[in-house]
Amino acid sequence: MSKVIVQTTGQFMLINGDVEIDPLKPTLVERTAFINNALSNGKLKLLLGDVPDDSVQADVEGLLAPKETKPKAKDKAN
């Protein structure tokens, strides 16, 4: 299953088995039927899909950080 980063849409915790999603805290989880159901019911919002399989919760902040864009080099006409 793919991993995603989700966040609750309110001040409540979601628990399913060993998965705990704290209130309003971005959380890395596997995309399961429980997660899909919570997303479709509006209890969760998807912050990032298709997270690398080797990612862990400690990587979340870095994965969500805005990516710096480098200015494109202009072609110089000779």
ChimeraX commands (.cxc) that place a marker at each C-alpha (Angstrom):
marker #1 position 0.00,0.00,0.00 radius 0.5
marker #1 position 1.11,3.54,-0.61 radius 0.5
marker #1 position 1.89,5.99,2.13 radius 0.5
marker #1 position 0.26,9.40,2.46 radius 0.5
marker #1 position 0.36,12.33,4.85 radius 0.5
marker #1 position -3.01,13.27,6.33 radius 0.5
marker #1 position -4.38,15.60,8.98 radius 0.5
marker #1 position -7.65,15.63,10.89 radius 0.5
marker #1 position -10.12,18.36,9.99 radius 0.5
marker #1 position -10.93,19.16,13.61 radius 0.5
marker #1 position -9.97,18.73,17.25 radius 0.5
marker #1 position -10.38,14.95,17.37 radius 0.5
marker #1 position -8.12,11.90,17.19 radius 0.5
marker #1 position -8.71,9.00,14.82 radius 0.5
marker #1 position -7.60,5.52,15.87 radius 0.5
marker #1 position -7.71,2.31,13.86 radius 0.5
marker #1 position -5.65,-0.59,15.17 radius 0.5
marker #1 position -2.12,0.70,15.68 radius 0.5
marker #1 position -2.72,3.85,13.62 radius 0.5
marker #1 position -3.26,7.01,15.68 radius 0.5
marker #1 position -3.84,10.35,13.99 radius 0.5
marker #1 position -3.50,13.20,16.48 radius 0.5
marker #1 position -5.69,16.30,16.20 radius 0.5
marker #1 position -4.52,18.75,13.55 radius 0.5
marker #1 position -1.06,17.15,13.30 radius 0.5
marker #1 position 0.26,15.96,9.93 radius 0.5
marker #1 position 0.63,12.19,10.18 radius 0.5
marker #1 position 2.25,9.64,7.87 radius 0.5
marker #1 position 0.04,6.59,7.35 radius 0.5
marker #1 position -0.50,3.77,4.90 radius 0.5
marker #1 position -3.46,4.43,2.63 radius 0.5
marker #1 position -5.95,1.83,3.83 radius 0.5
marker #1 position -9.71,1.48,3.51 radius 0.5
marker #1 position -10.02,3.23,6.91 radius 0.5
marker #1 position -7.99,6.21,5.65 radius 0.5
marker #1 position -9.91,6.36,2.36 radius 0.5
marker #1 position -13.21,6.30,4.27 radius 0.5
marker #1 position -12.08,9.09,6.63 radius 0.5
marker #1 position -10.94,11.16,3.63 radius 0.5
marker #1 position -14.26,10.71,1.82 radius 0.5
marker #1 position -16.24,11.53,5.00 radius 0.5
marker #1 position -14.30,14.76,5.53 radius 0.5
marker #1 position -12.67,13.64,8.79 radius 0.5
marker #1 position -9.22,13.77,7.18 radius 0.5
marker #1 position -7.62,15.94,4.56 radius 0.5
marker #1 position -4.85,14.70,2.31 radius 0.5
marker #1 position -1.72,16.83,2.62 radius 0.5
marker #1 position 0.58,14.75,0.42 radius 0.5
marker #1 position -0.03,11.61,-1.62 radius 0.5
marker #1 position 2.47,9.07,-2.92 radius 0.5
marker #1 position 5.03,9.45,-0.15 radius 0.5
marker #1 position 8.13,7.24,-0.61 radius 0.5
marker #1 position 7.67,3.83,1.03 radius 0.5
marker #1 position 10.80,4.22,3.17 radius 0.5
marker #1 position 9.53,7.44,4.78 radius 0.5
marker #1 position 8.90,7.63,8.53 radius 0.5
marker #1 position 6.98,10.10,10.72 radius 0.5
marker #1 position 10.20,12.06,11.37 radius 0.5
marker #1 position 10.36,12.85,7.62 radius 0.5
marker #1 position 6.93,14.55,7.53 radius 0.5
marker #1 position 8.12,18.11,8.16 radius 0.5
marker #1 position 10.72,17.88,5.41 radius 0.5
marker #1 position 8.29,16.29,2.98 radius 0.5
marker #1 position 5.76,19.09,3.53 radius 0.5
marker #1 position 8.31,21.93,3.37 radius 0.5
marker #1 position 7.97,24.15,0.32 radius 0.5
marker #1 position 10.44,23.23,-2.37 radius 0.5
marker #1 position 12.83,25.92,-3.46 radius 0.5
marker #1 position 12.67,26.60,-7.16 radius 0.5
marker #1 position 15.84,27.60,-8.89 radius 0.5
marker #1 position 15.55,30.25,-11.57 radius 0.5
marker #1 position 15.93,28.79,-15.00 radius 0.5
marker #1 position 19.13,29.67,-16.78 radius 0.5
marker #1 position 18.45,31.75,-19.83 radius 0.5
marker #1 position 19.99,30.62,-23.07 radius 0.5
marker #1 position 22.57,33.12,-24.20 radius 0.5
marker #1 position 22.59,33.93,-27.86 radius 0.5
marker #1 position 26.09,34.24,-29.30 radius 0.5
marker link #1:1,2 radius 0.2
marker link #1:2,3 radius 0.2
marker link #1:3,4 radius 0.2
marker link #1:4,5 radius 0.2
marker link #1:5,6 radius 0.2
marker link #1:6,7 radius 0.2
marker link #1:7,8 radius 0.2
marker link #1:8,9 radius 0.2
marker link #1:9,10 radius 0.2
marker link #1:10,11 radius 0.2
marker link #1:11,12 radius 0.2
marker link #1:12,13 radius 0.2
marker link #1:13,14 radius 0.2
marker link #1:14,15 radius 0.2
marker link #1:15,16 radius 0.2
marker link #1:16,17 radius 0.2
marker link #1:17,18 radius 0.2
marker link #1:18,19 radius 0.2
marker link #1:19,20 radius 0.2
marker link #1:20,21 radius 0.2
marker link #1:21,22 radius 0.2
marker link #1:22,23 radius 0.2
marker link #1:23,24 radius 0.2
marker link #1:24,25 radius 0.2
marker link #1:25,26 radius 0.2
marker link #1:26,27 radius 0.2
marker link #1:27,28 radius 0.2
marker link #1:28,29 radius 0.2
marker link #1:29,30 radius 0.2
marker link #1:30,31 radius 0.2
marker link #1:31,32 radius 0.2
marker link #1:32,33 radius 0.2
marker link #1:33,34 radius 0.2
marker link #1:34,35 radius 0.2
marker link #1:35,36 radius 0.2
marker link #1:36,37 radius 0.2
marker link #1:37,38 radius 0.2
marker link #1:38,39 radius 0.2
marker link #1:39,40 radius 0.2
marker link #1:40,41 radius 0.2
marker link #1:41,42 radius 0.2
marker link #1:42,43 radius 0.2
marker link #1:43,44 radius 0.2
marker link #1:44,45 radius 0.2
marker link #1:45,46 radius 0.2
marker link #1:46,47 radius 0.2
marker link #1:47,48 radius 0.2
marker link #1:48,49 radius 0.2
marker link #1:49,50 radius 0.2
marker link #1:50,51 radius 0.2
marker link #1:51,52 radius 0.2
marker link #1:52,53 radius 0.2
marker link #1:53,54 radius 0.2
marker link #1:54,55 radius 0.2
marker link #1:55,56 radius 0.2
marker link #1:56,57 radius 0.2
marker link #1:57,58 radius 0.2
marker link #1:58,59 radius 0.2
marker link #1:59,60 radius 0.2
marker link #1:60,61 radius 0.2
marker link #1:61,62 radius 0.2
marker link #1:62,63 radius 0.2
marker link #1:63,64 radius 0.2
marker link #1:64,65 radius 0.2
marker link #1:65,66 radius 0.2
marker link #1:66,67 radius 0.2
marker link #1:67,68 radius 0.2
marker link #1:68,69 radius 0.2
marker link #1:69,70 radius 0.2
marker link #1:70,71 radius 0.2
marker link #1:71,72 radius 0.2
marker link #1:72,73 radius 0.2
marker link #1:73,74 radius 0.2
marker link #1:74,75 radius 0.2
marker link #1:75,76 radius 0.2
marker link #1:76,77 radius 0.2
marker link #1:77,78 radius 0.2
view
